[in-house]
Amino acid sequence: MNTPLLTAALDAAERGWHVFPLRPRDKRPALHGESACVHTGDCAEGHRKWEQRATTNPGRIRYCWEYAPANIGIATGPSGLVVVDLDMLKPSDPEGTPDGVTAFKALCERAGQEVPSTYRTRTASGGQHLYFTAPTGARLTNTAGRLHRKIDTRAWGGYVVAPGSTTPAGNYTVIDPAPVAPLPDWLHKPLTPRQVPRALTAAPTPSKGSAYATAALRAETANVANAGEGVRNFTLLRAARALGRFVASGELDRGEVQEALKGGGLAAGLRESECTPVITSALNWSITHNQGKAS
Ligand SMILES: [Zn+2]
C-alpha cells in the first residue's frame, strides 16, 4: 500500500481538484498517449487524455493509487485552478536573471499589490506554485513567460505536480496551507489570450503558401502575439528565422511574412519600430542560410 500518495491524492480530490497518475518519481503522465491508445476502458469511445480522465472520484483514486506508487498530477483546467509557477534559475540563464519568486515579488510591487496570500507549494527543484481559483466565465490556458521570465501559469491544457509527490530532485510540499484565493484582477488581465487583430496579419491564406508553410505562418504569428514581455523579442526573432526558410524556398511571400509577424509583435505589445528591425535582420539571416537548401 502507498498510503502517503493515496492520502495525498484523496486530499486533493476532496478540495475539488481533478487528479491523475504521473509516473512513479517522475513528472510525466502515467496514462498512455493517443498514439498508444487501444480504445478500451476509458478510451472505448475514443482516446481520452489525462485532462479528461483526471478525477475527483475516491473509488477511482483508490483503485489507481492503492498499489501503484504513482506521483499525483492535478489537471488545473477541470479543477477550476490557475497556478502560477515560479521557476528556479538554470545554469544556462544569464547572470543577474531574477528567479521566479524574486520576479513575482517585483511584479506585485510594480502593480502596487501585496504578494497574494494563497495556497502555495514548493516544487522538487525549489520553485514555488501559487494556487488561485480561475475567474468564472474565463477559459484561461497555459502561459510561458507572459507575466515575466521564470513565471509560467497553468490552467486549461496544463497540470501541476501535487504535494506529496516525490522526484529524484526532491519532494513537493505545502509551504502555505492558506485557502486558495481567487485570481486577482491585475493578474487575470495579462493572462487573457490575445487575439491578433485580423487587419494586422496577412491575408487568411497566403498567396502561394503550401499547407505546411501556411500553418507555420499562423502558428508562429500566434506564438509571437502571445509571448510575454520577457520573451517576446526572442520569440519574434525565432519566428522570423523559422519562416525565413519558407521565403527562401518560395513557399511564402516575404512581404506577407513581414506583415504577419509585425501584427503578432504589435499584439504582444512591441512597437513597430521595435519589430521591424528584428524581423528584417532575422529574415535576411534565415534566407541567406537556407538558400543553399532551397532547391
Ligand atoms: Zn486512450
Residues whose N, C-alpha, C, O or C-beta is under 5 A from the ligand:
A	BS01	ZN	G33 C37 V38 C43 H47 R48
